[in-house]
Amino acid sequence: MRWLDRLARKPARRSVADQLAVALDAAKCGDYATALGIWEPLARSGSARAQNNIGACFAEGLGVERDGNLAFRWLTLAAEAGDPVGLRNLASLCFRGEGIEQNYSRAAELYQAAAEQGDGPAQDMLSWMLLEGEVIEPDIAEARRWALAAAKQGIASAMTRVGMLYHNALGVSRDPAEAVRWWRKASLLGDTDGQAMLGAAYHLGAGVPADAVEAYGWLLRAQAGGSVLAGRYMDAARAALTADEIAEAERRATSSLEGPVP
């Protein structure tokens, strides 16, 4: 009966979810060799999320040489299995034309499939495509619907877009105060375009009482983060300030973002 004793002492096999969690922790620490070593057998046994993760590594060159063709093959497997992240990442390849011929319509279809499963980044991207209308047919109502869905999941760029809808009266009545509310939410989460628009609102007194110091502080923060929008207002906002006010705005721009998101 010794085999029974050995069986009793044999450690339980980790579930797929547990293995994925271990691999994800390794990847977050930059140990992609360990992560890929866990993902590969899972992917070959049919785990769609593992297939997605391997495809994403090939797409971005994480732990392996960047290879668009292999990224496409692995992400296709994940997408065909219905994995929402796999759908979104495959959509990104189609959008950029990496490992496959560029196809905006196909990208939109994949983003929508992922969005319908509740994937926030896919909802955000689909909203942007529908609003811009440069690569697919525009649809303001759908753009707003998906932006709100993504914003509900905490996607800051989607919050900024909702603010722009109210600012430009796209599918809704113009409401400067509501635009500011959304830009503030996005700003506190670090979205630089939201910060730029919030700064512009303070500069112009649109939807919020004018405050030159607060305006310049948000614009400085946005510009430091890479927002192109901030540059439109920087010179005019600075010109309205004294040297002491500029110093105060600079202090605010480098302070930590605090307070609950409204």
N, C-alpha and C positions, 0 to 999 in steps of 0.2 A: 504493500500500500504506500510505498514511498513516493510513487508518482502523484498520489493524492496530496501528500504534504508539499511536493514541489508546486503543484497546481495552486494550492491554497496560498503559497508564498509569492506566486507570480503577480507582479504589479498589474493593476487594471490598465487597460489600454486607454489612452486619452481620446476623448471625443474629437471629432473634426473641429468643432467650435473652439475647444481648448487649444488644439494645435494651431489653429488660425490666430488665436489670441497671442500665443507664444511667439509666432512668427512676426506678427505685427509689432510686438514690443521690441523684437530684435531689429526690425526695419527702422523703427523710430529712433533707435540708438545708432543707426548707420551700419548695423551688422547685416548687410544684405546676403552675405554668403550663408549665414544661418537661416535667414528667412527663406531664401530660395531653396535651401535644402529641405525645408519643411513643406513649402508650397508645391514643389515638383511632384512628389508622389501623390499628394492630394489632388493636384490638377489632373494627373493622368488617370486617377480613379474617378474623375467626374465632378470634382468640386468647382463650381462655377466661380466662386469668389477667389479661389486659389489661381484659377486660370486667368482671371482678371488681373490679379496682383503680378503674376509673371509677365503678362502682356504690358502692364504699366511699367515694369522694370525695363523691358526692352524698348519701350517708347521713350523713356527718359534717360536710359543709360545708367540705371541704378544697380550696381553690383555686376553688371554685364555690359558688353559692348552695345551701344545703341543700334537697334536693328528694326526698321520700320516694318519689314516683311514679317518677321517673327512676332512683333507686337500685334500686327493685324491678325495673324493666325490665332494667337492665344485669345485676343479680345473678341474675335468672332465666335470662338467656342463659348466664351462667357456670355456674350450677348444672345447667342442662339438658345442658351439655357435660361435666359430671362433675367440674368443678374443685372440689377439697375445700374450699378457702378460700371459693369462691363459695357452696358449699352451706352452710358455716358462717355466712357473713354474711347469706345469705338467711334462714336459720333465725333469726338475731337480729332481722331485720325482722318475721318472723312472731311471734316471742315478744313483741316490744314493740308490735306493731300499727302499724308505720310504713310508709306507702305501701301497706298491705294490712290487711284486717281481722285483728285479733289471733286467732291460732290456735295454741294450745299443742301440740296433737297433731301438726300439720304441722311445727311447729318441731322437735319431738322426732324426727320422721322424717328431717328434713334434717340435724339434728345427728348422728343415727346413721349416715346415709350418709357424712357427712364423717369421722366417727369410724372407720368401717370402712376408710377409706382412710388411716388413720394420722394424722389431724389432731389434735394434742394439745389445743388449746383446745376443740375440739368434744367430745373424749372427756371433758374436765373438766366442761363444761357439762351433757352428757348424764348424767354420773354424779351431779351435783348434783340435776338434775330427778328422777332415779330414786330418790335417797335421800330427798329432801324429800317427794315424793309429793303435792304440793299442786296441781299442774296436770296431772300425768299419773299413771297407776297406779304406785305404788311397787314397786320390785324391788331388794331389798338386794343379792342376789347379783350382778345386773348392774351395780348402782351400784359395788360393790367392784371388779368386773372392769374397768370403764372408768376408775375412779380409779387403779387400779394401772397401767393402760396409759398414762394421762396423766402419772402420777408418773415412770414410766420415761423419759419424754421431758423431764423436768425441770420440769414444771408444779408450782410450789410449792403452790398452793391445793389441788391434788389430793393432795399429800403430807399436808397438814393434815387433809383429809377421811379419808384412810386411818387417820391417828392417831385421829380421832374414832370410827371403826368399832371399833378396839380398845378405846378408852376406854369406849364404851357397849355393847360386846359385841353389835354388829350384824352378824350373819352370820359372826362369829368368836368365839372364846372371849375373855373379858375379859383383857387383858394390858397393865397400866399401863406396863411397861418398853418394850414395843413401841410403844405410843402415843407415849411420850416420844421414842423413836428417830425416828419419823416427824415429830413436831413440831420436833425439832431440825434435821432436814434442811430442812424448810420455812422455819424461822426464819432459818437461815443464807443462804437465798435471798431473804429479805426479806418473806415472807408475814406480815402483821401478826396475823392470827388464830392462826397457828401460834406466833408469839411470845407471844401472850396465854396460850395453853394451856400452853406451856412454862413461862412464869412461874407459872401456877397450879399446875403440877406441882411446881415447886421450893417454892412456898409451902406446899403440902399434904404434901409428901414422898411423892407418889404416883408410883411408877415410877422415882424418883430420890431420893437423899438430900436431905432438906430443907435449903434454903439461902436464908435470908431476903433477903440482899443480892442474890444472883443472881435470885431471884424478882422483886424490885421492879425490878431493872434491865431484865429482859425485859418486864415489864408497862409500864414507862415508855416503852420503845421502841415497844411495840405501840400504846399509847394515842396517842403522837405520830404514828404512822402511820395512825390513824383506826379502829383496831379497837374495836368496841363491847364485845366480850367482855372486854377488859382492865378495864373499869370495875367489873365484878363483884367484883374482888379488890383493887383499888387501896388502899382505905382500910384494910382488914385487914392487907395486906402492909406498908404504911407504918407502921402502929401498932406493929409488932413491931421497929422499927429505932431505933437511936440517931441523933443528928444526924450523926455521922461516917459511919455506915453508909448513911444516906440520900445523903450526898455521894458516897460510893463507888458506890452504885447509879446515881446520876445520871451519874457519869463513864462507867460501863460502858454506859449507855443511849445515849450519844452517841459512843461509840468506833466505829471501823469494824468491820464484820463480817469476821472473818478465819477462816482455817482451811478445810481441805477438807470438803466435804459428806460426812458418813459414809454 
